[in-house]
Amino acid sequence: MKEDASVIAARNIMDASQGKRYPTFAYSVLDRYIDGDIIIDKSSALIGTSSGIYAVVGDETNDDFAPMLMHEFKRREMLNQRFTLFSSSERWDRRINELLGAKLQRMPRYSFTFNEHRFMQSQRAGIPDGFRLNRTNKESLEVNREFDAAYIRKYWGSVERFADKGFGFFVTEHDVIAGECVSIFSSEQYAEIDIVTNPLFRGKGVAQCVAEAFILECLERQITPRWDCDLHNIASIRLAQKLHFAAPETYSLYVRK
């Protein structure tokens, strides 16, 4: 499928910013894995999903782009729709604060780097005794606790699209779901994990089990697994480290107040 001009321009802007990490959903939109919008002016771009998650990239000093960013925020605000904004740099942090600081709340987060070599050399926890590992499919989405069909439609647009481009796993004990994970977003290069453990089964290794399955699926597909979390989510940070995600970089996420 031929890329349109906005996709090409956004890719060029991102490629010009060597060394910067951009969220997986931005690539999901550019690769047409999910529906979204691309708003561009010269050297700056706003890439957004239909669920209201945006990434701002490029030149933060572009005064012609600033009104476009503010217009999109006000449009979502008037409709009382979600507006979550990922900043790609400290310079963008300052610019966002100047433009929308009164309307948005900053939440610092970690983005980890996966060490494939160390993961492959390490001994895996595997499936805990008495549990079963299952692959997420259309049927399981009807019974999953957290990552159900409504969740999938929210982030992927449809269950069919997730079944085509996304993936996930869940662990059960006697048909009770103990832990589950899915690719909240995927692209031609990355897959970002969303993971949860049933409180009744914490400490039993089910989170590590489904996460290992997720990582192995990424490697089978020749894409890079991604792990992001809140700065204060100690359990997520510790699990990421066990799975050989390291060198976390701090970035800013902004949500409507």
Sequence and secondary structure as in RCSB ss.txt:
>XXXX:A:sequence
MKEDASVIAARNIMDASQGKRYPTFAYSVLDRYIDGDIIIDKSSALIGTSSGIYAVVGDETNDDFAPMLMHEFKR
REMLNQRFTLFSSSERWDRRINELLGAKLQRMPRYSFTFNEHRFMQSQRAGIPDGFRLNRTNKESLEVNREFDAA
YIRKYWGSVERFADKGFGFFVTEHDVIAGECVSIFSSEQYAEIDIVTNPLFRGKGVAQCVAEAFILECLERQITP
RWDCDLHNIASIRLAQKLHFAAPETYSLYVRK
>XXXX:A:secstr
    HHHHHHHHHHHHSTT    HHHHHHHTTSS EEEEEETTEEEEEETTSEEEEEE TT TTTHHHHHHHHHH
HHHTT   EEEESSHHHHHHHHHHHTTTEEEEEEEEEEE HHHHHHS    S TT EEEE  TTGGGT SSS HH
HHHHHHS HHHHHHH  EEEEEETTEEEEEEEEEEE SSEEEEEEEE GGGTTSSHHHHHHHHHHHHHHHHT EE
E EEETT HHHHHHHHHTTEEEEEEEEEEEE 
